[in-house]
């Protein structure tokens, strides 16, 4: 193996994404996806004896390797399909052994059907997404989507609801007497699925957030709760954690990296906070609100591991409308009223400047400004925000940064714990 390619591989990220192989002319000759990019690409060059003749031919032509990092396997799968459609790489077709690619179709009907098909084998008028390299990936993608947004999969509408309705994978739009969803609402849902398949996750989340607020404002709390669950599920499948197993692996990895994490975060913060000598305990805070149920939660990372016994939950009492800034200030204020709890080196809040300012106001009210550092972590961009004597400063840590990963983990844990508490309260108040 050429030394140049070897060096390129060792610099590749271990995150999910898409890899692109190019030849000496700079033409794209192969596109693939991976849960861990470096490990997948290494297999082409370190397992020569296990490669088939066509794959060996591909490897001999590779002169350049490019990668596109994604936050999840789902997003990598969607991007892979888009790039294959765009470049039509030579070896993607050859390695299929003459099998046609798989497409996802959404029929152009009043109540659209969603289905998978082999390329050029369907005569149904539909919008098609893909091509996808293998049927297993498409099956996984559709199964994941259907759990979040149940849809119709029967080619002919039956006279009564089927098994898929009873197990929650279809809204039952074939039977108006049974279904709680109108045709217009179903078409809106299909629009959400199109955005997801088109790689427009951010736009989809904005749509869902807007619809949730609209439903809550109309006091349609059951509908708002359903949308909230869809958003949480969508965040989960498009986040870097992918599965519970991966989350466990991540926790174990970070526990083994406690000293490196402390060193990394200190290198970022020591310039603005010279009195910060160690980072042994970080507390994460998040707010969960829907309808008139407002709660907050605190997660804890101490000396390299999650301290779940020290997680705390707070019911917000002093606000009767949605105002995350006000609620964050109350929750942090109440936490700081407990000197018997261990001291935090860093207080991490979910959000940006607004939430950081709220936490600082709480610390000021308790006379504890400077007792710990307040950081914010903004979703999607995952930018770290904090206030210095010269104003706010924003730092974007690399995706593979262990410091960033532990902050994300704490934020997500606080989010999970707050949502669980809010659901407990709602079930207590509305048992039936």
VENMO-V959931 format. One record per pair of residues at least 12 apart in sequence whose ideal C-beta (glycine too) atoms are under 10 Angstrom apart, sorted by the first residue. I is the first residue (numbers start at 1). GAP is how many residues later the second one is. Records with the same first field share a line. If there is no record, write none. Layout:
I->GAP / GAP
//
This chain:
1->43 / 44 / 45 / 47 / 58
2->43 / 60 / 61
4->59 / 60
5->36 / 39 / 40 / 54 / 57 / 58 / 59 / 60
6->36 / 39 / 40
8->33 / 37 / 54 / 56 / 57 / 58 / 59
9->28 / 29 / 30 / 32 / 33 / 35 / 36 / 37 / 56
10->28 / 32
11->27 / 54 / 56
12->22 / 24 / 25 / 26 / 27 / 28 / 29 / 30 / 53 / 54 / 55 / 57
13->23 / 24 / 25 / 54 / 56 / 385 / 386 / 387
14->20 / 21 / 22 / 23 / 24 / 25 / 26 / 55 / 385 / 386
15->19 / 20 / 21 / 22 / 23 / 52 / 54 / 55 / 56 / 57 / 61 / 225 / 383 / 384 / 385
16->17 / 18 / 19 / 20 / 21 / 24 / 52 / 53 / 54 / 55 / 56 / 57 / 58 / 59 / 60 / 61 / 63 / 224 / 226 / 230
17->15 / 16 / 17 / 18 / 19 / 20 / 23 / 50 / 51 / 52 / 53 / 54 / 55 / 56 / 58 / 59 / 62 / 63 / 382
18->13 / 14 / 15 / 16 / 19 / 48 / 49 / 50 / 51 / 52 / 57 / 58 / 59 / 60 / 61 / 62 / 63 / 64 / 65 / 66
19->12 / 13 / 14 / 15 / 18 / 19 / 21 / 22 / 25 / 46 / 47 / 48 / 49 / 57 / 61
20->12 / 44 / 45 / 46 / 47 / 48 / 60 / 63 / 67 / 69
21->20 / 23 / 37 / 38 / 40 / 41 / 42 / 43 / 44 / 45 / 68 / 70 / 71
22->39 / 40 / 41 / 42 / 43 / 44 / 65 / 67
23->35 / 37 / 38 / 39 / 40 / 41 / 67 / 68
24->37 / 38 / 39 / 40
25->36 / 38
26->37 / 38
27->34 / 36 / 37 / 60 / 62 / 63
28->36 / 38 / 55 / 56 / 58 / 59 / 60 / 61 / 62 / 63 / 64
29->29 / 32 / 33 / 34 / 35 / 58 / 60 / 61 / 62 / 63 / 65
30->14 / 25 / 28 / 29 / 31 / 32 / 54 / 57 / 59 / 60 / 61 / 62 / 63 / 64 / 65
31->35 / 37 / 48 / 49 / 50 / 51 / 52 / 53 / 54 / 55 / 56 / 57 / 58 / 60 / 61 / 102
32->12 / 44 / 48 / 51 / 52 / 57 / 59 / 60 / 63 / 101
33->35 / 37 / 40 / 42 / 43 / 44 / 45 / 46 / 47 / 48 / 50 / 51 / 99 / 100 / 104
34->33 / 36 / 39 / 42 / 46
35->37 / 38 / 41 / 207 / 208 / 211
37->28 / 30 / 31 / 32 / 33 / 39
38->29 / 362
40->27
41->21 / 24 / 26
43->12
44->12 / 14 / 15 / 18 / 21
45->14 / 17 / 20
52->43 / 45
54->37 / 40 / 41 / 42 / 43
55->36 / 39 / 40
57->34 / 37 / 38
58->31 / 32 / 33 / 34 / 36 / 37
59->32
61->29 / 30
62->29
68->12 / 15
69->171 / 329 / 330 / 331
70->129 / 168 / 170 / 329
71->130 / 164 / 166 / 167 / 168 / 169 / 170 / 171 / 309 / 311 / 328
72->129 / 163 / 164 / 165 / 166 / 167 / 168 / 169 / 170 / 171 / 174
73->64 / 67 / 68 / 71 / 164 / 165 / 167 / 169 / 170 / 173
74->63 / 66 / 67 / 70 / 71 / 122 / 127 / 160 / 163 / 164 / 165 / 168
75->121 / 124 / 126 / 162 / 163 / 164
76->61
77->55 / 56 / 57 / 60 / 61 / 63 / 64 / 67 / 120
78->26 / 51 / 52 / 54 / 63 / 118 / 119 / 120 / 121 / 122 / 123 / 160
79->120
80->12 / 50 / 51 / 52 / 53 / 57
81->20 / 21 / 22 / 23 / 48 / 49 / 50 / 51 / 52 / 56 / 57 / 60 / 116 / 118
82->47 / 48 / 49 / 115 / 116 / 117
84->17 / 46 / 47 / 48 / 49
85->16 / 18 / 43 / 44 / 45 / 46 / 47
88->43
92->39 / 41
93->38 / 40
95->38
96->35 / 37 / 38
99->19 / 20 / 34 / 35 / 36
100->17 / 18 / 19 / 20 / 21 / 31
101->16 / 17 / 18 / 19 / 29 / 30 / 31 / 32 / 33 / 34 / 37
102->14 / 15 / 16 / 17 / 28 / 29 / 30 / 31 / 32 / 33 / 34 / 35 / 36 / 37 / 39
103->12 / 13 / 14 / 15 / 16 / 17 / 18 / 19 / 23 / 25 / 26 / 27 / 28 / 29 / 35
104->12 / 13 / 22 / 23 / 24 / 25 / 26 / 27 / 28 / 34 / 37 / 38 / 41 / 89 / 93
105->12 / 17 / 19 / 20 / 21 / 22 / 23 / 24 / 25
106->18 / 20 / 21 / 22 / 23 / 45 / 84 / 85 / 87 / 88 / 91
107->15 / 17 / 18 / 19 / 20 / 45 / 48 / 83
108->16 / 17 / 18 / 19
109->15 / 16 / 17 / 43 / 48 / 78 / 81
110->63 / 73 / 76 / 77
111->40 / 41 / 46 / 60 / 62 / 63 / 72 / 75 / 76 / 79
112->14 / 15 / 39 / 40 / 74 / 75 / 77 / 78 / 79 / 81 / 82
113->13 / 38 / 39 / 40 / 41 / 42 / 43 / 44 / 77
114->12 / 15 / 28 / 31 / 32 / 35 / 37 / 38 / 39 / 76 / 79 / 80 / 83
115->27 / 36 / 37 / 38 / 39 / 40
116->13 / 14 / 16 / 19 / 22 / 23 / 25 / 26 / 37
117->13 / 21
118->13 / 17
119->12 / 13
124->31
127->63 / 67 / 70 / 71
128->69
129->12 / 64 / 65 / 67 / 68 / 69 / 70
130->67
141->55 / 56 / 96
142->51 / 55
143->26
144->52 / 89 / 90 / 92 / 93 / 94
145->47 / 48 / 51 / 52 / 89 / 92
146->18 / 22 / 23 / 24 / 47
147->21 / 22 / 83 / 86 / 90
148->41 / 44 / 45 / 48 / 81 / 82 / 83 / 84 / 85 / 86 / 88 / 89
149->20 / 22 / 37 / 40 / 41 / 43 / 44 / 47 / 55 / 81 / 84 / 85
150->14 / 15 / 17 / 18 / 19 / 20 / 21 / 22 / 23 / 31 / 36 / 39
151->13 / 18 / 19 / 20 / 22 / 35 / 38 / 39 / 41 / 42
152->12 / 13 / 17 / 18 / 19 / 20 / 21 / 22 / 34 / 37 / 38
153->16 / 17
154->16 / 20
156->18
157->16 / 17 / 18
158->14 / 16 / 17
159->15 / 16
160->12 / 14 / 15 / 17 / 18
161->12 / 13 / 14 / 16 / 17 / 18
162->12 / 13
165->13 / 14
171->14 / 15 / 18
172->14
173->12 / 13 / 14 / 16
180->42 / 43 / 46
185->38
188->19 / 23
189->41
191->13 / 16
192->12 / 13 / 15 / 16 / 19 / 38 / 42
195->12 / 13
196->38 / 41 / 42
201->33 / 34 / 36 / 37 / 179
202->36 / 178
204->26 / 27 / 30 / 34
205->25 / 26 / 29 / 30 / 33 / 174 / 175
207->20
208->19 / 20 / 22 / 23 / 26
209->18 / 19 / 22
210->17
211->12 / 13 / 15 / 16 / 19 / 20
212->12 / 13 / 14 / 15 / 16 / 18 / 19 / 78
213->14 / 77 / 109
214->13
215->12 / 13 / 75 / 76
216->12 / 73 / 74 / 75 / 76 / 106
217->105
219->72 / 73
220->71
221->69 / 70 / 71 / 72 / 205 / 209
222->69 / 208
224->66 / 67
225->65 / 66 / 68 / 197 / 198 / 201
227->63
228->60 / 61 / 62 / 63 / 191 / 194 / 195
229->190 / 194
232->56 / 183 / 184 / 187
235->144 / 145 / 177 / 180
236->176 / 180
239->140 / 169 / 173
240->142 / 159 / 164 / 165 / 168 / 169 / 172
241->164 / 167 / 168 / 171
247->162 / 165 / 166
250->152 / 155 / 156 / 158 / 159
251->50 / 53 / 54 / 55 / 154 / 155 / 158 / 162
252->53
253->149 / 152 / 153
254->47 / 50 / 51 / 52 / 148 / 149 / 151 / 152 / 155
255->46 / 48 / 49 / 50 / 51 / 151
256->48 / 146
257->47 / 145 / 146 / 148 / 149
258->21 / 22 / 43 / 44 / 45 / 46 / 47 / 144 / 148
259->45
260->141 / 142 / 143
261->18 / 21 / 40 / 43 / 140 / 141 / 142 / 143 / 144 / 145 / 146
262->16 / 17 / 18 / 20 / 41 / 42 / 83 / 140 / 141 / 144
263->16 / 139 / 140
264->15 / 133 / 137 / 138 / 139 / 140 / 142
265->14 / 17 / 80 / 81 / 108 / 110 / 119 / 132 / 136 / 137 / 138 / 139 / 141 / 142
266->12 / 13 / 79 / 137
267->136
268->107 / 116 / 118 / 125 / 127 / 129 / 133 / 135
269->76 / 77 / 104 / 106 / 115 / 117 / 119 / 124 / 126 / 134
271->117 / 122
272->101 / 114 / 115 / 116 / 117 / 118 / 121
273->73 / 97 / 99 / 100 / 113 / 115
275->95 / 98
276->69 / 70 / 96 / 97
277->68
278->67
279->22 / 24 / 65 / 66 / 67 / 94 / 124 / 127
280->21 / 22 / 23 / 24 / 62 / 63 / 64 / 65 / 66
281->19 / 20 / 21 / 22 / 26 / 29 / 60 / 61 / 62 / 63 / 64 / 65 / 66 / 91
282->17 / 18 / 19 / 20 / 62 / 63 / 64 / 65 / 66 / 90 / 91 / 93 / 124 / 125 / 127 / 128
283->15 / 16 / 17 / 18 / 19 / 24 / 27 / 28 / 29 / 49 / 52 / 58 / 59 / 60 / 61 / 62 / 63 / 64 / 65 / 66 / 89 / 127 / 131
284->13 / 14 / 15 / 16 / 17 / 22 / 27 / 60 / 62 / 63 / 64 / 65 / 66 / 91 / 93 / 122 / 123 / 124 / 125 / 126 / 127 / 128 / 129 / 130 / 131 / 133
285->12 / 13 / 14 / 27 / 29 / 43 / 46 / 47 / 50 / 62 / 63 / 64 / 65 / 66 / 70 / 73 / 74 / 77 / 89 / 125 / 126 / 129 / 130 / 133
286->12 / 13 / 38 / 42 / 45 / 62 / 63 / 64 / 65 / 69 / 124 / 125 / 126 / 127 / 128 / 129 / 130 / 131 / 132 / 133
287->27 / 29 / 35 / 36 / 37 / 38 / 39 / 40 / 41 / 43 / 44 / 62 / 63 / 64 / 68 / 71 / 127 / 128 / 131 / 135
288->25 / 28 / 39 / 126 / 127 / 128 / 129 / 130 / 131 / 132 / 133 / 134 / 135 / 137
289->27 / 30 / 32 / 33 / 34 / 35 / 38 / 129 / 133
290->32 / 129 / 132 / 133 / 136
291->31 / 131 / 135
292->28 / 29 / 30 / 134 / 137
293->22 / 23 / 128 / 129 / 130 / 131 / 132 / 133 / 136 / 137
294->20 / 21 / 22 / 23 / 24 / 25 / 26 / 27 / 28 / 29 / 30 / 32 / 33 / 36 / 37 / 124 / 128 / 131
295->18 / 19 / 20 / 21 / 32 / 36 / 122 / 123 / 124 / 125 / 126 / 127 / 128 / 129 / 130
296->16 / 17 / 18 / 19 / 20 / 28 / 31 / 32 / 34 / 35 / 36 / 38 / 39 / 118 / 121 / 122 / 125 / 126
297->14 / 15 / 16 / 17 / 34 / 116 / 117 / 118 / 119 / 120 / 121 / 122 / 123 / 124 / 125
298->12 / 13 / 14 / 15 / 16 / 33 / 34 / 36 / 37 / 43 / 46 / 49 / 50 / 112 / 115 / 116 / 119 / 120
299->12 / 13 / 49 / 110 / 111 / 112 / 113 / 114 / 115 / 116 / 117 / 118 / 119
300->12 / 41 / 42 / 44 / 110 / 113 / 114
301->43 / 45 / 47 / 105 / 106 / 108 / 109 / 112
302->40 / 42 / 43
304->102
306->100 / 103 / 104 / 107
307->35
308->105 / 109
310->31 / 32
311->102 / 103 / 105 / 106 / 107 / 110
312->19 / 22 / 23 / 26 / 29 / 102 / 105 / 109
313->18 / 101 / 104 / 105 / 107 / 108 / 109 / 111 / 112
314->13 / 16 / 17 / 18 / 19 / 20 / 21 / 104 / 107
315->16 / 19 / 106 / 107 / 110
316->12 / 14 / 15 / 18
317->13 / 17
318->12 / 15
323->35
324->25 / 26 / 27 / 30 / 31 / 34
325->26 / 29 / 30 / 31 / 32 / 33 / 34 / 36
326->32 / 35
327->28 / 31
328->21 / 22 / 23 / 26 / 27 / 28 / 29 / 30 / 31 / 33 / 34 / 48
329->20 / 26 / 28 / 29 / 30 / 31 / 32 / 33 / 34 / 36
330->28 / 32
331->18 / 27 / 28 / 31 / 87
332->15 / 17 / 23 / 26 / 27 / 28 / 29 / 30 / 31 / 33 / 34 / 42
333->25 / 26 / 28 / 29 / 30 / 31 / 32 / 33 / 35
334->28 / 32
335->12 / 24 / 27 / 31
336->23 / 26 / 27 / 29 / 30 / 31 / 32 / 35 / 36
337->25 / 28 / 29
339->27 / 29
343->25 / 28 / 29
344->27 / 28 / 29 / 30
345->26 / 27 / 28
346->26 / 27 / 28 / 29 / 40 / 61 / 64
347->12 / 13 / 15 / 16 / 24 / 25 / 26 / 27 / 28 / 29
348->25 / 26 / 27 / 28 / 29 / 36 / 58 / 59 / 60 / 62 / 63 / 66
349->25 / 26 / 27 / 28 / 36 / 62 / 65
350->26 / 27 / 28 / 29 / 60 / 61 / 62 / 64 / 65 / 68
351->25 / 26 / 27 / 28 / 34 / 60
352->24 / 25 / 26 / 27 / 29 / 31 / 32 / 33 / 40 / 42
353->23 / 25 / 32 / 33 / 34 / 38 / 39 / 41
354->22 / 31
355->19 / 21 / 22 / 23 / 30
356->18 / 19 / 20 / 21 / 29 / 30 / 31 / 36
357->17 / 19 / 30 / 35
358->16 / 18
359->13 / 15 / 16 / 17 / 28
360->14 / 26 / 27
362->12
373->13 / 14
374->12 / 13
375->12 / 20 / 32
376->16 / 18 / 31 / 35
377->20 / 27 / 30 / 31 / 33 / 34
378->16 / 18 / 33
379->29 / 32 / 36
381->13 / 15
382->14 / 15 / 17 / 19 / 22 / 23 / 25 / 26 / 29
383->12 / 13 / 14 / 21
384->12 / 13 / 17 / 19 / 20 / 23
//
